């Protein structure tokens, strides 16, 4: 069903990321386990989660003030979204048993997607 070892590793990574603050390690592990179980039950891959967050960012751009240049940000996000979609089609169409979770370009180099929006 669910890989409990991976869930505990994810919870530990969460706790390590927030250690040194005012919360106890037990509380951080608890929050990490809740987050890990939520992600596991959703059943989404990291690429699918990133695609969903990009779509949410694009939807949120219409609420930004005119002070921000949303056209270039939207263009960049749409390009990243299309790259994720193309990578997903190419990966599942050509190599269904791919071991690597890292997107690769046609030249074989690793493509790195940014996680934060640059404004």
QUIGI-V630960 format. One record per helix or strand. SS is the DSSP state (A for helix, B for strand). FROM is the first residue (numbers start at 1). TO is the last residue. If there is no record, write none. Layout:
{{SS:FROM:TO} {SS:FROM:TO}}
//
This chain:
{{A:4:18} {A:25:42} {A:46:63} {A:70:94} {B:104:104} {B:110:110}}
//
